[in-house]
Amino acid sequence: MAACVLGRGGPLRLAVAGMGRRRSPRGLWVRARRLPGLAGSRRSVAAASGSSAWSTDRYCLELLRKRDYEGYLCSLLLPAESRSSAFALRAFNVELAQVKDSVSEKTIGLMRMKFWKKTVDDIYCDNPPQQPVALELWKAVKRHNLTKRWLMKIIDEREKNLDDKAYRNIQELENYAENTQSSLLYLTLEILGVKDLRADHAASHIGKAQGIVTCLRATPYHGSRRRVFLPMDICMLHGVSQEDFLRKNQDKNVRDVIYDIASQAHLHLKHARSFHKSVPVKAFPAFLQTVALEDYLKKIQQVDFDIFHPSLQQKNTLLPLSLYIQSWRKRY
């Protein structure tokens, strides 16, 4: 277990080095203002999927901004020629991710997953359905020759995850993250025109870190719905039951569970950065989400791994600035 990676009580060595004097990072804000917004938050899919390509693009943009704000910000910093395809890809991921929480029965969720499987098949037959995300994804596939296998892996893994079961061990959580978050990064690299083995290795580790952090961040929300998805092997190692999390127990053994899981995410970030010098600079924009991962891991250490601490649920208002600086420095 990677529990030795994060020092409890000591500073978490994830912080960005001193930045000195920098130019005013206005670019991200300018890009955000120039992109069109969707008038009316309750506009139906049917209304947004009209013949106008502009409306389908707007739909994906707004869906991403509301449901995956960090992904939205990261996508804004991609090269202009790649941005719309990245929005489509992430909007596709959001559509799949929200199925589990939006259905009352597993059967309905399976039907939606079946729709997306058929949609991907139709996209590769140049016959996408008149649905805004599907239409934009079809354009991205045509433009960048995206690999169908990665799209199907995301759907298959999300489908298997419709069962409300905790991960049996950390490896099961990592496999889920690899097939969802890492697959998303492989596709993003294709959008950027990057074909590089070390970039793929970095994407694999960053995706796993993203999946682990997402599981941690969602724990309070899942607890409010009387669900716990944290790896059972680590919980058992520290003598912690699901009921401890449902009751928001803050004992040391509960914090130790969170510490071990967070340490695993940090270890994956460390591995990803070990490829930094050999990964093409062109791939770096795909990995900007490491900024948000780093921020969360720092915060959770500062509150001594109290997963329910209110500060962990607050949006980082400086994230756009941090992302812009990281992009400007060409680092991940």
Helices and strands as residue ranges (DSSP letters): H 27-34, H 45-48, H 53-67, H 69-76, H 80-97, H 99-102, H 106-123, H 132-144, H 148-160, H 170-177, I 178-182, H 183-191, H 197-217, H 219-224, H 232-237, H 242-246, H 252-273, G 281-287, H 290-302, G 310-313, H 319-329
